[in-house]
């Protein structure tokens, strides 16, 4: 009986820590979505949004490193597509539910940029 008590306490403690970590990840994801949405509504440009959101995080935070990797991708890759540049952040949250919410936010921004470009390229209406 005495042997089982530490095991039970250890299991309970590990479940508590796992729950706290899940809550922290969820709040970090919500913060990222809020920062990204607000910055995009101000700038209207995905790269500037990524720069602005990255500046909101400390240098050693995973979110900032992922955004900086995405910015580097936009500046140096051959394709320079927004979807790939924004996909670096998914590794930070590694939860399908959180990544779906982030992906929805990113898709809306990409769609907005595509619509802006279509309007610029469209011939004037008579």
N, C-alpha and C positions, 0 to 999 in steps of 0.2 A: 504494500500500500504506500509506503514512504517513497518507493522508487517511482510510482506513477505520478505523484504530485508535481515533481519538477518537470516531468514530460508534459503534463497538462498545462502547467504555467508557461512552458516554452512554446507550445502550440498556440495557446491563447495570445501570447505576446507577438508571435509571428503573424497571426491573423490581424491583430490590431495595427501592426506596422504596415502590412499590405494594404489595409483599408485606408490608412492615412496617406500612403503614397498614391493610391488611386485618386483620392480627393484632391491632392496637390496637383496631379497631372491634369485633372479636369479643370481646375481653376487656372492653371497655366495655359491650357488650350483656349479657354474662354477669354483670357487676357490677350492672347495672340490674335484671336478673331476680332476682338474689339479694336485693338490697335491697328490691325490691317484694314479693317473696314473704314475706320475714321481717317486714316492716312490716305487711303485710296479715294475717298470722297473729296478730300482736299486737293490732292495732286492730280488725279485722273490718269496717272502713269504708273505702271506696275514696278518698273525699276526704281523710280523715286520713292514709291511706297515701301519697297523692300529696304532701301537705304534708311528711310525715316523710322521704320519699325525696328531695324537692327540697332539704331542709335538709342532706342528706349531700353535696351538690355545691356547688362554689364558685359565686359569683354569676354569673360570665360563662360558665359551661359551658353547652353547648347542651342538655344533658339538663335542667338546672334551668330554663332558659328555656321549654322545651317543657312541663314539668310545671306551671310557673306559668301558662302560657297555658291549659292544661287546667283548672286550678283556677279561673281567671278565667271560663272557659266555664261551669263548673258553677255559679258564683255569679251570672252575669249573663245567660245565654242563656234563651230561652223553653223549649227542650226539656229542657235539663239532663240529658242522657243520658250514662251513663258511657262507652259505646263511643266517642262523639265526643270526649269529654274526654280519654280515654286515647290517641286516635289521633294527637295532636300529637307523640308521641314517635317515631312511625314515620319522620318526616322526618329525624330525627337520624341514624338508622342506615342508611337508604335501601338496604338489602339485603333481598331477598325472603326469604332463608334466615333472617337474624337477625330480621326482622319477624315471621316465622311463629312463632318461639320466643317472642317477646315477646307476640304476639297470643294464643298458647295460655295464657300466664300471666294475661293480662288477662281472657280468656274464663272461666277458672276462678274468678277473683275476682268477676266479674259474676254468674256462675252461683251462687256462694256467697251473695252478697247477695240475689239473687232467691229462693233457697231460704229464707233467713232471713225475708224478708218474707212469703212464702207461709205459713210456719209461724206467724207472728204473726197473719195474717188468717184462718187456718183455724179453723173452729168447734171447740170442745173435743170430744174423743172421749169417748163414754160407756163 
